[in-house]
Amino acid sequence: MEKIRLQPSTFLFEDDGKIPNNPQLPLLFYVGAFGRETVDADLIEDTFRQNQWGGSWRSSVFSYPHYHAEAHEALGCFRGTAVIRLGGSNGIEQKVQPGDVVVIPAGVGHENLGSSGDFTVVGAYPPGQSPDLQRGEPAERSWAMESIGQVPLPPTDPVFGRGGPLNELWVPA
């Protein structure tokens, strides 16, 4: 299945008091980036890897609010459906289905509110980044806020590579 070149929907979330979110970088939601029929997990993983997003894994999304203060994250759905809350308690609830890709900036909260039993994504990270796991606890706040601002921008869009929408939408402050 060939990727369909498209512009993602963008969402910028404010700090909700528990989840810091990211004041500068919007979350990117690519509807059907890998089509809608049969979505091949290997194709998603290979595309992410070719576009310099590695450390990949295949699983679901945690069912509790969390974020990563030291990494941006790409999630490519290849099986099942889920409703994912993005942006913490004041964020949005987004249905995710096969072919969709969500690119989550460091600091942006996400949680699985409910999914089909087979819901599975490929997750990946930009070069040199690996996910920490933060849950919005007061003790992590100061450190996390400082870390989020220091996470480097990825060199490429995980779906479309160099010059993709991410490179146009995520610009240095």
Backbone as CSV, one residue per row, in Angstrom:
resi,resn,N_x,N_y,N_z,CA_x,CA_y,CA_z,C_x,C_y,C_z
1,MET,0.845,-1.182,0.000,0.000,0.000,0.000,0.887,1.240,0.000
2,GLU,0.670,2.106,-0.930,1.441,3.347,-1.018,0.849,4.403,-0.100
3,LYS,1.730,5.152,0.551,1.264,6.221,1.433,0.589,7.315,0.623
4,ILE,-0.452,7.881,1.174,-1.161,8.985,0.550,-0.601,10.277,1.130
5,ARG,-0.062,11.155,0.279,0.495,12.425,0.763,-0.651,13.312,1.231
6,LEU,-0.610,13.726,2.492,-1.666,14.544,3.050,-1.123,15.457,4.128
7,GLN,-1.910,16.467,4.449,-1.572,17.369,5.546,-2.232,16.835,6.808
8,PRO,-1.510,16.834,7.906,-2.111,16.360,9.155,-3.010,17.420,9.779
9,SER,-3.948,16.966,10.593,-4.656,17.873,11.492,-3.673,18.213,12.600
10,THR,-3.748,19.433,13.105,-2.822,19.859,14.157,-3.608,20.287,15.395
11,PHE,-3.025,20.003,16.553,-3.647,20.350,17.826,-2.571,20.850,18.774
12,LEU,-2.777,22.022,19.336,-1.857,22.593,20.315,-2.599,22.632,21.650
13,PHE,-2.014,22.029,22.673,-2.678,21.892,23.965,-1.977,22.739,25.028
14,GLU,-2.786,23.338,25.895,-2.249,24.094,27.016,-1.990,23.166,28.197
15,ASP,-1.115,23.577,29.070,-0.835,22.892,30.328,-2.151,22.753,31.090
16,ASP,-2.462,21.545,31.556,-3.716,21.362,32.295,-3.502,21.293,33.810
17,GLY,-2.285,21.630,34.257,-1.968,21.603,35.672,-1.351,20.295,36.124
18,LYS,-1.584,19.233,35.377,-1.000,17.924,35.672,-0.119,17.483,34.504
19,ILE,-0.677,17.515,33.303,0.070,17.188,32.090,0.550,18.513,31.486
20,PRO,1.862,18.688,31.322,2.359,19.984,30.845,2.032,20.281,29.386
21,ASN,1.930,19.238,28.561,1.761,19.396,27.121,2.948,20.152,26.547
22,ASN,2.817,20.692,25.369,3.943,21.367,24.726,3.433,22.701,24.189
23,PRO,3.932,23.812,24.718,3.407,25.122,24.331,3.801,25.571,22.926
24,GLN,4.739,24.869,22.287,5.239,25.325,20.989,4.975,24.378,19.835
25,LEU,4.922,23.075,20.095,4.816,22.105,19.007,3.436,21.462,18.988
26,PRO,2.734,21.529,17.865,1.419,20.890,17.796,1.527,19.380,17.599
27,LEU,0.563,18.668,18.159,0.398,17.256,17.868,-0.074,17.160,16.418
28,LEU,0.410,16.164,15.689,0.030,15.962,14.288,-0.763,14.666,14.176
29,PHE,-1.916,14.731,13.502,-2.751,13.549,13.323,-2.977,13.344,11.831
30,TYR,-2.360,12.282,11.299,-2.476,11.932,9.887,-3.574,10.879,9.730
31,VAL,-4.721,11.269,9.211,-5.820,10.335,8.993,-5.510,9.488,7.754
32,GLY,-5.465,8.163,7.933,-5.278,7.262,6.807,-3.972,7.430,6.045
33,ALA,-2.907,7.787,6.732,-1.614,7.983,6.065,-1.143,6.733,5.326
34,PHE,-1.533,5.576,5.814,-1.153,4.316,5.180,-2.358,3.620,4.571
35,GLY,-3.364,4.392,4.200,-4.572,3.829,3.614,-5.509,3.315,4.688
36,ARG,-6.514,2.569,4.267,-7.504,2.059,5.211,-7.762,0.570,5.044
37,GLU,-7.384,-0.015,3.938,-7.685,-1.430,3.705,-6.845,-2.296,4.633
38,THR,-5.889,-3.002,4.099,-4.989,-3.817,4.905,-3.755,-2.993,5.195
39,VAL,-3.477,-2.761,6.467,-2.328,-1.949,6.851,-1.261,-2.882,7.400
40,ASP,-0.105,-2.850,6.786,1.007,-3.734,7.109,1.900,-3.090,8.167
41,ALA,2.021,-3.739,9.320,2.874,-3.220,10.394,4.310,-3.048,9.931
42,ASP,4.801,-3.987,9.110,6.176,-3.883,8.612,6.360,-2.627,7.763
43,LEU,5.348,-2.270,6.965,5.427,-1.057,6.144,5.536,0.182,7.021
44,ILE,4.729,0.246,8.068,4.794,1.396,8.973,6.160,1.453,9.635
45,GLU,6.605,0.337,10.182,7.899,0.296,10.860,9.037,0.649,9.906
46,ASP,9.013,0.098,8.702,10.057,0.395,7.712,10.037,1.864,7.310
47,THR,8.845,2.433,7.148,8.731,3.850,6.792,9.299,4.721,7.898
48,PHE,8.926,4.432,9.132,9.482,5.193,10.254,11.002,5.080,10.262
49,ARG,11.518,3.874,10.112,12.973,3.658,10.153,13.674,4.392,9.008
50,GLN,13.120,4.310,7.792,13.719,5.006,6.647,13.738,6.513,6.853
51,ASN,12.793,7.005,7.663,12.720,8.437,7.939,13.365,8.805,9.274
52,GLN,14.252,7.928,9.742,15.105,8.149,10.908,14.356,8.144,12.238
53,TRP,13.217,7.461,12.304,12.510,7.278,13.566,12.682,5.817,13.948
54,GLY,13.373,5.551,15.060,13.700,4.181,15.426,13.229,3.815,16.826
55,GLY,13.884,2.789,17.383,13.507,2.285,18.699,12.085,1.756,18.694
56,SER,11.668,1.196,17.567,10.262,0.850,17.391,9.820,-0.334,18.245
57,TRP,8.542,-0.362,18.481,7.879,-1.413,19.247,6.467,-1.577,18.689
58,ARG,5.823,-2.685,19.035,4.436,-2.949,18.623,3.644,-3.349,19.858
59,SER,2.621,-2.577,20.138,1.783,-2.850,21.300,0.578,-1.919,21.257
60,SER,-0.055,-1.729,22.394,-1.183,-0.818,22.516,-0.688,0.497,23.105
61,VAL,-1.583,1.303,23.612,-1.258,2.558,24.285,-1.736,2.415,25.720
62,PHE,-0.935,2.863,26.684,-1.308,2.744,28.090,-2.685,3.352,28.354
63,SER,-3.418,2.741,29.275,-4.775,3.184,29.594,-4.801,4.178,30.756
64,TYR,-3.703,4.859,30.981,-3.643,5.916,31.992,-2.926,7.114,31.371
65,PRO,-3.218,8.323,31.873,-2.568,9.502,31.295,-1.061,9.462,31.541
66,HIS,-0.320,9.736,30.491,1.133,9.764,30.598,1.699,10.640,29.488
67,TYR,2.977,10.955,29.611,3.669,11.724,28.581,5.151,11.406,28.663
68,HIS,5.877,11.867,27.675,7.323,11.666,27.631,7.984,13.039,27.643
69,ALA,8.841,13.286,28.616,9.519,14.583,28.738,10.826,14.611,27.960
70,GLU,11.304,13.438,27.523,12.601,13.375,26.856,12.530,12.871,25.419
71,ALA,11.326,12.754,24.871,11.219,12.226,23.505,9.894,12.615,22.861
72,HIS,9.958,12.823,21.558,8.762,12.904,20.733,8.418,11.462,20.354
73,GLU,7.166,11.192,19.987,6.759,9.822,19.697,5.836,9.789,18.483
74,ALA,6.035,8.807,17.620,5.123,8.558,16.498,4.420,7.233,16.759
75,LEU,3.104,7.219,16.557,2.308,6.007,16.703,1.581,5.754,15.394
76,GLY,1.819,4.609,14.790,1.139,4.228,13.555,0.251,3.029,13.802
77,CYS,-1.065,3.212,13.674,-2.013,2.128,13.941,-2.083,1.175,12.751
78,PHE,-1.980,-0.128,13.031,-2.114,-1.114,11.953,-3.210,-2.143,12.214
79,ARG,-3.794,-2.137,13.413,-4.844,-3.116,13.701,-5.772,-2.582,14.789
80,GLY,-7.071,-2.796,14.616,-8.046,-2.427,15.636,-8.317,-0.928,15.683
81,THR,-9.102,-0.537,16.675,-9.447,0.869,16.858,-9.365,1.224,18.335
82,ALA,-9.193,2.518,18.596,-9.162,3.006,19.976,-9.620,4.451,20.003
83,VAL,-10.085,4.865,21.165,-10.298,6.279,21.426,-9.160,6.695,22.354
84,ILE,-8.352,7.614,21.876,-7.185,8.079,22.612,-7.444,9.515,23.061
85,ARG,-7.267,9.775,24.354,-7.321,11.161,24.828,-5.930,11.751,24.621
86,LEU,-5.892,12.869,23.944,-4.646,13.565,23.636,-4.684,14.937,24.287
87,GLY,-3.607,15.317,24.974,-3.536,16.648,25.564,-4.006,16.742,26.996
88,GLY,-4.156,15.627,27.686,-4.559,15.663,29.091,-6.048,15.882,29.273
89,SER,-6.431,16.219,30.484,-7.858,16.299,30.832,-8.622,17.356,30.041
90,ASN,-7.942,18.387,29.552,-8.600,19.426,28.752,-8.375,19.231,27.258
91,GLY,-7.865,18.069,26.874,-7.531,17.814,25.480,-8.719,17.316,24.671
92,ILE,-8.421,16.458,23.709,-9.439,15.931,22.809,-9.473,14.409,22.894
93,GLU,-10.588,13.836,22.512,-10.711,12.388,22.364,-10.739,12.099,20.878
94,GLN,-9.793,11.299,20.416,-9.627,11.056,18.988,-9.727,9.561,18.695
95,LYS,-10.595,9.186,17.762,-10.642,7.788,17.319,-9.429,7.537,16.432
96,VAL,-8.728,6.443,16.709,-7.559,6.035,15.945,-7.877,4.679,15.341
97,GLN,-7.612,4.537,14.040,-7.899,3.282,13.349,-6.767,2.959,12.376
98,PRO,-6.769,1.771,11.790,-5.672,1.371,10.919,-5.372,2.407,9.833
99,GLY,-4.083,2.663,9.672,-3.610,3.635,8.693,-3.330,4.999,9.273
100,ASP,-3.887,5.309,10.468,-3.670,6.612,11.099,-2.297,6.670,11.754
101,VAL,-1.725,7.872,11.768,-0.464,8.121,12.461,-0.649,9.352,13.343
102,VAL,-0.199,9.235,14.586,-0.222,10.344,15.531,1.227,10.656,15.882
103,VAL,1.633,11.912,15.720,2.977,12.337,16.100,2.814,13.230,17.325
104,ILE,3.340,12.763,18.445,3.114,13.382,19.743,4.384,14.105,20.197
105,PRO,4.319,15.432,20.330,5.489,16.158,20.831,5.791,15.811,22.286
106,ALA,7.035,15.936,22.675,7.411,15.740,24.076,6.501,16.586,24.957
107,GLY,6.031,15.987,26.049,5.202,16.685,27.019,3.715,16.532,26.824
108,VAL,3.284,16.079,25.648,1.846,15.990,25.367,1.287,14.682,25.923
109,GLY,0.246,14.813,26.728,-0.374,13.659,27.356,-1.156,12.818,26.374
110,HIS,-1.188,11.525,26.636,-1.980,10.600,25.838,-2.370,9.399,26.696
111,GLU,-3.572,8.864,26.412,-4.053,7.682,27.130,-5.138,7.007,26.314
112,ASN,-5.176,5.708,26.407,-6.175,4.884,25.727,-7.424,4.846,26.604
113,LEU,-8.507,5.430,26.113,-9.762,5.448,26.867,-10.607,4.202,26.624
114,GLY,-10.283,3.464,25.580,-11.022,2.252,25.255,-10.670,1.813,23.854
115,SER,-10.497,0.515,23.682,-10.061,0.025,22.373,-10.610,-1.365,22.108
116,SER,-10.578,-1.735,20.838,-10.896,-3.111,20.477,-9.765,-3.992,21.009
117,GLY,-10.052,-5.254,21.211,-9.062,-6.160,21.780,-7.820,-6.343,20.938
118,ASP,-7.926,-6.046,19.643,-6.780,-6.226,18.752,-6.041,-4.924,18.439
119,PHE,-6.414,-3.820,19.086,-5.773,-2.528,18.796,-4.269,-2.614,19.010
120,THR,-3.512,-2.277,17.950,-2.060,-2.331,18.011,-1.464,-1.237,17.143
121,VAL,-0.401,-0.621,17.665,0.322,0.425,16.944,1.803,0.075,16.872
122,VAL,2.481,0.722,15.923,3.940,0.747,15.907,4.322,2.086,16.515
123,GLY,5.183,2.071,17.515,5.692,3.299,18.111,7.149,3.484,17.728
124,ALA,7.582,4.743,17.584,8.977,5.018,17.225,9.353,6.430,17.687
125,TYR,10.674,6.702,17.676,11.224,7.940,18.214,12.319,8.497,17.301
126,PRO,12.527,9.816,17.348,13.603,10.413,16.545,14.984,9.929,17.006
127,PRO,15.997,10.174,16.182,17.356,9.741,16.528,17.795,10.255,17.899
128,GLY,18.390,9.349,18.681,18.944,9.722,19.976,17.915,9.918,21.078
129,GLN,16.648,9.668,20.802,15.606,9.851,21.814,15.011,8.504,22.205
130,SER,14.732,8.364,23.489,14.031,7.178,23.967,13.031,7.643,25.021
131,PRO,11.920,6.939,25.126,10.846,7.443,25.980,11.075,7.221,27.472
132,ASP,10.891,8.267,28.215,10.743,8.157,29.654,9.231,8.061,29.896
133,LEU,8.806,7.768,31.081,7.377,7.645,31.349,7.024,8.540,32.526
134,GLN,6.267,9.582,32.242,5.826,10.523,33.270,4.311,10.453,33.373
135,ARG,3.803,10.606,34.606,2.361,10.460,34.820,1.705,11.717,35.384
136,GLY,2.423,12.820,35.369,1.839,14.063,35.840,1.878,14.232,37.344
137,GLU,2.821,13.592,37.993,2.967,13.711,39.447,3.676,15.032,39.790
138,PRO,3.301,15.677,40.898,3.926,16.956,41.265,5.453,16.896,41.368
139,ALA,6.003,15.784,41.850,7.451,15.673,42.033,8.232,15.721,40.728
140,GLU,7.610,15.360,39.608,8.324,15.342,38.317,8.215,16.674,37.578
141,ARG,7.337,17.545,38.030,6.942,18.741,37.280,8.110,19.637,36.870
142,SER,8.907,20.079,37.804,9.980,21.030,37.502,10.976,20.430,36.501
143,TRP,11.410,19.218,36.782,12.361,18.545,35.895,11.763,18.349,34.504
144,ALA,10.511,17.893,34.451,9.864,17.609,33.166,9.710,18.874,32.330
145,MET,9.303,19.958,32.943,9.124,21.212,32.202,10.436,21.655,31.567
146,GLU,11.518,21.527,32.280,12.827,21.898,31.747,13.234,20.943,30.621
147,SER,13.004,19.663,30.815,13.392,18.659,29.812,12.634,18.815,28.498
148,ILE,11.329,19.055,28.580,10.500,19.163,27.373,11.045,20.223,26.430
149,GLY,11.448,21.357,26.973,11.974,22.443,26.155,13.323,22.150,25.527
150,GLN,14.004,21.116,26.008,15.334,20.791,25.490,15.342,19.628,24.504
151,VAL,14.196,19.008,24.268,14.150,17.878,23.335,14.354,18.412,21.914
152,PRO,15.369,17.920,21.204,15.637,18.427,19.853,14.522,18.086,18.865
153,LEU,14.366,18.962,17.889,13.407,18.702,16.821,13.897,17.541,15.966
154,PRO,13.006,16.689,15.492,13.417,15.584,14.616,13.906,16.131,13.274
155,PRO,14.847,15.437,12.635,15.319,15.901,11.324,14.314,15.658,10.206
156,THR,13.370,14.727,10.430,12.431,14.354,9.375,11.045,14.055,9.947
157,ASP,10.073,14.109,9.071,8.715,13.673,9.368,8.726,12.134,9.348
158,PRO,8.104,11.458,10.333,8.172,9.994,10.357,7.450,9.316,9.193
159,VAL,6.494,9.996,8.571,5.738,9.408,7.470,6.301,9.822,6.118
160,PHE,6.614,11.112,5.948,6.985,11.634,4.642,8.447,12.060,4.515
161,GLY,9.239,11.880,5.557,10.660,12.162,5.470,11.001,13.642,5.493
162,ARG,12.197,13.937,4.979,12.702,15.309,4.962,11.772,16.179,4.124
163,GLY,11.422,17.326,4.647,10.525,18.221,3.931,9.061,17.885,4.105
164,GLY,8.741,16.898,4.947,7.345,16.547,5.194,6.667,17.592,6.069
165,PRO,5.378,17.412,6.312,4.632,18.392,7.097,5.237,18.709,8.463
166,LEU,5.792,17.718,9.154,6.388,17.987,10.458,7.454,19.065,10.346
167,ASN,8.285,18.989,9.313,9.365,19.954,9.153,8.849,21.358,8.856
168,GLU,7.645,21.455,8.339,7.029,22.760,8.081,6.326,23.289,9.324
169,LEU,5.760,22.393,10.127,4.941,22.788,11.264,5.696,22.874,12.587
170,TRP,6.766,22.123,12.725,7.566,22.177,13.951,8.819,22.988,13.639
171,VAL,8.799,24.230,14.007,9.927,25.118,13.743,10.519,25.590,15.064
172,PRO,11.811,25.859,15.096,12.437,26.324,16.348,11.788,27.622,16.832
173,ALA,11.703,27.745,18.146,11.091,28.949,18.732,11.985,30.170,18.567
